[in-house]
């Protein structure tokens, strides 16, 4: 399901209903979405994790390179 930003701002309420053929009960799941704005609203958590891992790997590489240079100097 794709919901536009305009629809999210209008605060519509969406519900997903699941009915299993072999069960007698029904499962209703309400979808609460908080609309965010600004640059942080467009960055997914996966992107943040990848950027943090790349920065940490770069720092470790740089530290190892500096330590290796000091040993051979």
Residue frames relative to the residue before (quaternion, step in Angstrom):
aa qw qx qy qz dx dy dz
X 1.0000 0.0000 0.0000 0.0000 0.00 0.00 0.00
X 0.1462 -0.7794 0.6063 0.0594 3.54 -0.90 0.96
X 0.0748 -0.7885 0.6104 -0.0024 3.54 -0.81 1.09
X 0.4068 -0.7270 0.4988 0.2390 3.56 -0.78 1.02
X 0.6429 -0.5226 0.3948 0.3971 3.56 -1.27 0.40
X 0.6211 0.5451 -0.3437 0.4461 3.59 1.05 -0.71
X 0.6547 0.5002 -0.3144 0.4715 3.59 0.97 -0.81
X 0.6361 0.5227 -0.3309 0.4612 3.58 1.04 -0.72
X 0.6523 0.5119 -0.3162 0.4609 3.59 1.00 -0.76
X 0.6521 0.5121 -0.3123 0.4636 3.58 1.15 -0.58
X 0.3773 -0.7848 0.4263 0.2450 3.56 1.37 0.07
X 0.1526 0.7686 -0.5932 0.1843 3.55 0.79 1.06
X 0.3068 -0.7350 0.5707 0.1997 3.58 -1.16 0.51
X 0.1171 -0.8015 0.5857 0.0294 3.58 -0.75 1.08
X 0.0861 -0.7813 0.6176 0.0281 3.55 -1.08 0.80
X 0.2312 -0.7422 0.6145 0.1341 3.54 -1.03 0.85
X 0.1103 -0.7982 0.5908 0.0396 3.58 -0.80 1.01
X 0.0940 -0.7874 0.6089 0.0207 3.55 -0.88 1.01
X 0.0364 -0.7778 0.6274 0.0012 3.55 -0.87 1.00
X 0.2361 -0.7744 0.5747 0.1199 3.57 -0.69 1.10
X 0.5207 -0.6877 0.4114 0.2942 3.58 -0.82 1.00
X 0.7519 0.3919 -0.2267 0.4792 3.60 0.98 -0.74
X 0.6765 0.4431 -0.2958 0.5084 3.62 1.25 0.04
X 0.4590 -0.7007 0.4818 0.2574 3.56 -1.18 0.57
X 0.6745 0.5048 -0.3083 0.4418 3.60 1.17 -0.29
X 0.3224 -0.7229 0.5859 0.1739 3.53 -1.33 0.38
X 0.2292 -0.7676 0.5861 0.1214 3.59 -1.03 0.79
X 0.0902 -0.7827 0.6155 0.0229 3.58 -0.73 1.12
X 0.0643 -0.7872 0.6133 0.0047 3.56 -0.83 1.02
X 0.2632 -0.7635 0.5727 0.1409 3.56 -0.69 1.12
X 0.2499 -0.7684 0.5737 0.1338 3.55 -0.97 0.86
X 0.0500 -0.7876 0.6140 -0.0085 3.56 -0.46 1.23
X 0.0129 -0.8030 0.5941 -0.0448 3.55 -0.58 1.16
X 0.2158 -0.7627 0.5984 0.1171 3.54 -0.75 1.04
X 0.3072 -0.7667 0.5381 0.1681 3.57 -0.57 1.16
X 0.1044 -0.7910 0.6022 0.0293 3.54 -0.78 1.05
X 0.1692 -0.7744 0.5992 0.1128 3.53 -1.16 0.49
X 0.6298 0.5272 -0.4055 0.4011 3.52 -1.26 0.36
X 0.7420 -0.4344 0.2737 0.4311 3.57 -1.29 0.11
X 0.6472 0.5326 -0.3345 0.4308 3.62 1.00 -0.71
X 0.5905 0.5944 -0.3682 0.4030 3.59 1.15 -0.48
X 0.7181 0.4448 -0.2519 0.4722 3.59 1.13 -0.53
X 0.6207 0.5336 -0.3461 0.4585 3.62 1.22 -0.09
X 0.2875 -0.7681 0.5483 0.1633 3.55 -0.69 1.09
X 0.6315 -0.5460 0.3826 0.3959 3.61 -1.16 0.47
X 0.6035 0.5660 -0.3610 0.4302 3.60 1.07 -0.65
X 0.6444 0.5147 -0.3197 0.4665 3.58 0.99 -0.82
X 0.6339 0.5277 -0.3274 0.4609 3.59 0.97 -0.81
X 0.6554 0.5094 -0.3127 0.4617 3.60 0.91 -0.90
X 0.6622 0.5009 -0.3126 0.4613 3.60 0.89 -0.88
X 0.6567 0.5050 -0.3171 0.4617 3.60 0.90 -0.86
X 0.6494 0.5065 -0.3188 0.4691 3.60 0.93 -0.85
X 0.6625 0.5016 -0.3134 0.4597 3.61 0.91 -0.85
X 0.6467 0.5070 -0.3238 0.4690 3.61 0.97 -0.78
X 0.6507 0.5060 -0.3197 0.4673 3.60 0.95 -0.82
X 0.6574 0.4975 -0.3119 0.4723 3.61 0.91 -0.88
X 0.6492 0.5046 -0.3226 0.4689 3.61 0.94 -0.84
X 0.6454 0.5208 -0.3191 0.4588 3.60 1.00 -0.77
X 0.6482 0.5077 -0.3129 0.4734 3.57 0.98 -0.83
X 0.6603 0.4979 -0.3097 0.4692 3.60 0.93 -0.86
X 0.6413 0.5158 -0.3236 0.4669 3.59 0.98 -0.81
X 0.6675 0.5010 -0.2983 0.4632 3.57 0.91 -0.91
X 0.6471 0.5085 -0.3185 0.4705 3.60 0.96 -0.83
X 0.6588 0.5003 -0.3081 0.4699 3.60 0.95 -0.83
X 0.6419 0.5238 -0.3182 0.4608 3.57 1.00 -0.81
X 0.6590 0.4982 -0.3045 0.4741 3.60 0.96 -0.87
X 0.6554 0.5023 -0.3177 0.4660 3.61 0.95 -0.84
X 0.6442 0.5143 -0.3250 0.4635 3.60 1.00 -0.78
X 0.6496 0.5135 -0.3177 0.4620 3.60 0.97 -0.80
X 0.6531 0.5129 -0.3182 0.4573 3.60 1.00 -0.80
X 0.6483 0.5204 -0.3253 0.4506 3.62 1.02 -0.73
X 0.7356 0.4114 -0.2295 0.4868 3.58 1.00 -0.80
X 0.5757 0.6045 -0.3829 0.3956 3.61 1.20 -0.08
